[in-house]
Amino acid sequence: MDSLISNFSKNCLKFFNHNSKRLPRENIKTIVAAFIAVSLIIGACSSSTTNPPAATKYMTAKVDGAAWDGTTLSSAVINSGTLVISGSVGIKSIVIFLIGGTAAGTYDLSNFASGASASYSGGTTAADAYSANPASGSGTVVISKINTTEVEGTFSFIGQNSSGGAKTVTEGKFSLKF
């Protein structure tokens, strides 16, 4: 690509040197502007070896061993001292509630005192909803970073549905902006 730009530049200079006495000043300005524009376009099209920036937000996990990525529709909100972290893809969603979850730490989903719960919904019926809370299921949510603009952490849980079925959510992680 660099040799293409170099050859283009040399040919333009030869043209200008040879034809500068014959061309009106306005035409030379137009040609110079075109040369600059073409150079910028060619430079912009050149390949780059730098990696694209990492996503600024994400929420991913494995559900019964299958990859789940709710990044596209993910969010984190603190409302009246309750931290709500959610993500969804299609009709499959994960929602985490942490009452008083405004500090870094480990939240036990099976402990009433933690005020925490998590759920996975894989469909539109009650049987498709699997919850981990002090009444059923188990798991943990770890908040590793939280401030006024973002929250990061990990999660895993076993959620149970109303029929006694279970879903295992592992390797959950999130990094979200408020």
C-alpha positions in Angstrom: 0.0 0.0 0.0 2.9 2.4 0.8 4.5 1.8 -2.6 1.1 2.6 -4.2 0.9 5.9 -2.4 4.6 6.7 -3.2 4.1 6.0 -6.9 0.9 8.0 -7.0 2.7 10.9 -5.3 5.7 10.8 -7.8 3.3 10.7 -10.8 1.4 13.7 -9.5 4.6 15.7 -8.9 5.8 14.9 -12.5 2.4 16.0 -13.8 2.5 19.2 -11.8 6.1 20.0 -12.8 5.4 19.4 -16.5 2.0 21.1 -16.7 2.2 23.8 -14.1 2.9 26.5 -16.8 -0.1 25.4 -18.9 -2.8 25.0 -16.1 -4.7 27.9 -14.6 -4.1 28.4 -10.8 -7.6 27.2 -10.0 -7.1 23.9 -11.7 -3.9 23.3 -9.8 -5.7 23.9 -6.5 -8.4 21.5 -7.5 -5.9 18.8 -8.4 -3.9 19.3 -5.2 -7.2 19.0 -3.2 -8.0 15.8 -5.1 -4.5 14.5 -4.5 -4.9 15.1 -0.7 -8.3 13.5 -0.7 -7.2 10.4 -2.6 -4.1 10.1 -0.3 -6.3 10.2 2.8 -8.8 7.6 1.4 -6.0 5.2 0.4 -4.4 5.7 3.9 -7.7 5.0 5.6 -8.1 1.8 3.6 -4.8 0.4 4.5 -4.8 -2.6 6.9 -4.0 -2.2 10.5 -2.4 -4.7 12.9 -4.0 -3.2 16.0 -6.9 -5.0 17.7 -10.3 -3.4 17.9 -11.1 -2.0 21.3 -12.6 -4.4 23.8 -16.3 -4.1 24.5 -17.0 -1.6 27.3 -19.8 -3.7 28.6 -20.6 -7.4 28.7 -22.6 -10.1 30.4 -21.8 -13.7 29.6 -22.2 -17.2 31.2 -22.7 -20.9 30.5 -26.2 -22.4 31.0 -26.0 -26.1 31.4 -22.6 -26.0 29.6 -23.8 -24.0 26.6 -22.5 -20.5 26.0 -24.9 -17.6 26.7 -24.2 -14.0 25.8 -26.6 -11.3 27.0 -24.2 -8.4 26.2 -26.4 -6.8 23.5 -29.3 -6.2 25.9 -27.5 -5.9 29.3 -27.8 -3.3 32.0 -27.0 -2.4 35.6 -29.1 -0.2 37.8 -29.1 0.8 41.4 -32.5 1.8 42.7 -33.2 2.4 46.4 -30.1 0.5 47.4 -30.9 -2.5 45.2 -28.5 -3.4 42.5 -30.1 -5.1 39.5 -27.9 -6.7 36.8 -29.6 -8.1 33.7 -28.9 -9.4 30.3 -30.8 -11.1 27.6 -30.6 -12.6 24.2 -33.9 -13.3 22.5 -36.2 -14.7 25.2 -33.4 -16.1 27.3 -32.4 -13.8 30.2 -30.4 -13.7 33.4 -31.4 -11.2 36.2 -29.5 -10.7 39.4 -31.0 -8.7 42.4 -28.7 -7.7 45.2 -30.6 -5.8 48.0 -28.0 -3.5 49.5 -25.6 -4.6 46.8 -23.8 -1.3 46.6 -20.4 -2.6 47.9 -17.8 -5.0 46.6 -18.1 -8.5 48.1 -19.5 -12.0 47.9 -23.3 -12.4 48.0 -24.6 -15.8 48.9 -27.9 -16.5 47.0 -29.0 -19.1 49.5 -28.6 -16.8 52.6 -31.6 -14.7 53.6 -29.3 -12.1 55.2 -27.6 -11.4 51.9 -30.8 -10.2 50.2 -29.7 -11.7 46.9 -31.4 -13.7 44.2 -30.7 -14.7 40.6 -32.8 -16.2 37.8 -32.5 -17.6 34.4 -35.5 -17.6 32.0 -35.3 -19.8 28.9 -38.8 -19.2 27.6 -42.2 -17.7 28.2 -43.8 -20.0 30.8 -43.4 -20.4 34.5 -41.7 -23.7 33.9 -39.0 -21.9 31.9 -38.0 -19.7 34.9 -35.2 -21.0 37.2 -34.5 -19.1 40.4 -31.7 -19.2 43.0 -32.7 -17.5 46.2 -33.0 -18.4 49.9 -36.1 -20.5 49.2 -34.6 -22.6 46.4 -31.4 -23.1 44.5 -28.0 -21.9 45.4 -25.1 -19.8 44.2 -22.9 -16.7 44.6 -22.5 -13.3 43.0 -19.1 -11.6 43.5 -18.9 -7.9 43.0 -15.2 -7.1 42.4 -15.6 -3.5 41.4 -18.4 -1.0 41.9 -18.4 2.8 41.8 -20.7 5.6 40.5 -20.3 4.7 36.9 -19.7 0.9 36.6 -19.9 -2.5 38.2 -17.9 -5.7 37.5 -18.1 -9.2 38.9 -18.8 -12.9 38.5 -21.7 -15.2 39.2 -22.7 -18.8 39.3 -25.9 -20.5 40.5 -28.2 -23.5 40.3 -31.7 -22.3 39.7 -34.9 -24.3 40.2 -38.2 -24.0 38.5 -41.7 -24.6 39.9 -41.7 -28.2 38.7 -38.4 -29.1 40.5 -36.3 -28.9 37.4 -32.9 -27.2 37.5 -30.5 -25.1 35.4 -26.9 -24.7 36.2 -25.4 -21.3 35.3 -21.6 -21.2 35.5 -18.7 -18.9 34.5 -20.9 -15.9 34.6 -19.2 -12.5 34.4 -20.2 -9.0 33.7 -18.8 -5.5 33.3 -21.5 -2.9 33.0 -22.0 0.9 33.1 -24.7 2.6 35.1 
